[in-house]
Amino acid sequence: FELVPLGEDPSRGVKIGTGLPNLARKQLKACLRENTDLFAWSAAEMSGLDPEVACHQLTIDPSASVV
């Protein structure tokens, strides 16, 4: 994978496959960078989103041991 940074914060980016043809990779990177403002990095950045949609719970037996 190759990390494509989005914006000035180096921790904010997306990974794309390096197996993509060069032209497709170049076009995908351009598309991602042009649409950086559409990405949300935290729930706080998604105003109006119902937490019932954005959150999930795992039903785990409390007596189960960690593997």
N, C-alpha and C positions, 0 to 999 in steps of 0.2 A: 504494500500500500504506500501511497504518497500522501502526505498531509498538505492540504491546500489551506493556507491561512486566510481567514476572512476578517478583514479590519486590521487595526493596529495592535490588538492584543494577541500575542503569539499563541496563547492557550485556546483561542477560539478559531477552530478550523474544522474541516471535514476530511475524511480519508477517502481517496478514490483508488481504484485498482490500477496498478502499473501495467497490467496486461492489455489495457485499452490501446487501440491504435493511436499514434501520435496526434493526428488531426482531431479525433474524438476527445482525447484528453485535453487538448488545447481549447476546444470549444466548450467542454464541460467546465473547465477552470474559469473561462470567461463568463459563462452563465452564472456560476456560483458567486463570483466576485461582483457581478452586476446586480445580484439579488441578495447581497449580504444583509440588507435591512429586513428581509423576510424571516431570518433565523432568530429564534429565541433561545437564550442560553440558560434561562432560569424561569421558574413558574411566575415570578414577579414581572417578567417581561411579556407575559401573555394575559394582559388585562381582558376581563370579560369571559375568560374560559372557565367553565363550570368545573370545580375540583372533582366532581363525580366522574367526569370524563377524563381528566388528566391524571388522576391518582388511581393506584391499584393496590390490592392487598393480596398477600400470599397466605393460603391456609396451610400452616405448618404445625405439625404435632410438637407441642412445647417440650415433650420428653425426648424428641429426636436428637441424636448427637450430630455435631458439626463434622462434616467430611471434608 
